[in-house]
Amino acid sequence: MKKITLTIMLVALVIFFSASGVLAESSRRHNPENFLNISFFINPFGIGCMHHVSDNFYATGHMDYRSSTSDLEFQAGAAYLIPKKIFIFRFYGGAGFQLSRNDGYQYPYLSVGSKFWVLLWEIIHPLKSHEKPQYRFGFSLKF
C-alpha cells in the first residue's frame, strides 16, 4: 500500500510542477532533445538514453550489465527535469519499470539524479521489498 501511495504522490508532484508558471522566474529556454548516459565508475556498467517528449519531460531507457550475476537489466520510464538550476546542478526525478534478462522479474522503481556539465549521478530505488537502491555515476552527453 505504501508503494502505491508513494507512486501516486510522485505523479501528483510531477503534474503540479509541469504546470506553467509554478516555479518563480521559470525560464523558457530550449531543452536538449536527447541525453546519452554512460555510467561505469560504479558497478554496474550501463548505457542509457533520455529523449525529450515535452517541456521538461523525458522518456528514459537504460541497460545495465551486472558482472556479479552475469545479468542484463533493462529499465524504461519517464523523468522530469527541473527547469531551474540549483547552484550548478540540474536535478531530475522519475519512475519506470525494470526487467531482468536472467530472472525475468519486473518491478517499478523511482529515480533521482543530477547533471553537472558532462557528469551524471543517479539513485534508483526499486519499489520491491528487500531490494537495495542502485547507484550510477558517469557521463551524460547532450545532443
C-alpha positions in Angstrom: 0.0 0.0 0.0 2.9 2.3 0.8 4.3 1.8 -2.7 1.1 2.8 -4.4 0.7 5.8 -2.2 4.3 6.9 -2.9 3.8 6.4 -6.7 0.6 8.5 -6.6 2.3 11.2 -4.7 5.2 11.3 -7.2 2.7 11.5 -10.2 0.8 14.4 -8.4 4.1 16.3 -7.8 5.1 15.9 -11.5 1.7 17.2 -12.7 1.9 20.1 -10.2 5.4 21.2 -11.3 4.7 20.7 -15.0 2.0 23.5 -14.9 3.4 26.7 -16.5 4.4 29.4 -14.1 4.6 27.3 -11.0 8.2 28.0 -10.3 9.3 31.6 -9.8 11.3 33.0 -12.6 10.9 29.9 -14.8 12.9 30.4 -18.0 11.6 29.2 -21.3 14.9 28.1 -22.6 15.3 25.2 -25.1 16.0 21.8 -23.5 18.3 19.4 -25.3 16.5 16.8 -27.4 18.5 13.8 -26.1 20.9 12.8 -23.4 23.3 9.8 -23.8 24.2 8.5 -20.3 27.2 6.2 -19.8 28.0 5.0 -16.3 30.9 2.9 -15.4 32.5 4.4 -12.3 30.3 2.4 -10.0 29.3 -1.2 -10.8 27.2 -1.9 -12.9 28.3 -0.7 -16.3 25.4 0.9 -18.1 24.3 2.9 -21.1 21.1 4.8 -21.5 19.2 7.5 -23.3 16.8 10.3 -22.3 14.6 11.5 -25.1 12.8 14.9 -24.9 9.0 14.4 -25.0 7.5 17.7 -24.0 8.5 20.8 -21.9 10.7 19.2 -19.2 9.6 15.6 -19.6 11.9 12.9 -21.0 11.3 9.3 -21.9 14.1 7.2 -20.5 15.7 3.8 -21.3 18.7 2.3 -19.7 20.6 -1.0 -19.9 22.9 -2.2 -17.1 25.3 -5.2 -17.0 25.9 -6.8 -13.6 29.1 -8.8 -13.8 28.5 -10.4 -10.3 25.4 -12.2 -11.5 26.1 -12.1 -15.3 22.8 -10.4 -15.7 21.5 -7.7 -18.1 18.8 -5.4 -16.7 16.6 -3.1 -18.7 14.8 0.0 -17.4 12.2 2.1 -19.2 10.4 5.0 -17.7 9.9 8.8 -17.7 11.8 11.6 -16.0 11.0 15.3 -15.2 14.0 17.7 -15.5 13.5 20.6 -13.1 13.7 23.7 -15.2 15.9 25.8 -12.9 19.5 25.0 -11.9 20.1 24.7 -8.2 23.6 26.0 -7.7 25.3 24.4 -10.7 23.2 21.2 -10.8 20.2 20.2 -12.9 18.1 17.8 -10.8 15.5 15.4 -12.1 13.2 12.7 -10.8 11.5 9.8 -12.5 9.8 6.5 -12.3 9.6 3.4 -14.5 9.8 -0.4 -14.7 12.8 -2.7 -14.6 13.2 -6.1 -16.2 15.9 -8.7 -15.7 17.2 -10.9 -18.6 18.0 -13.9 -16.4 15.4 -13.8 -13.7 12.6 -12.1 -15.7 11.3 -10.1 -12.7 9.6 -6.9 -13.3 9.0 -4.2 -10.7 8.6 -0.4 -10.6 11.4 2.0 -9.5 11.8 5.6 -8.5 14.9 7.6 -9.5 16.5 10.8 -8.5 19.5 12.3 -10.3 21.5 15.3 -11.2 23.5 16.5 -14.2 26.5 18.8 -14.0 28.4 19.8 -17.1 29.1 16.3 -18.6 28.8 14.3 -15.3 25.8 12.4 -14.1 24.8 10.8 -10.8 21.6 8.9 -10.2 20.0 6.8 -7.4 17.5 4.2 -8.4 15.2 2.9 -5.6 13.3 -0.3 -6.5 9.8 -0.5 -5.2 10.2 -4.1 -4.1 10.7 -5.3 -0.6 14.3 -6.2 0.5 15.8 -4.6 -2.6 18.8 -2.3 -2.2 19.0 1.0 -4.1 21.3 1.1 -7.1 23.6 3.9 -7.9 25.0 5.4 -11.2 27.9 7.8 -11.8 29.2 8.6 -15.2 29.0 10.9 -18.2 25.9 12.5 -19.7 26.3 13.9 -23.2 23.5 16.0 -24.7 22.8 16.1 -28.4 
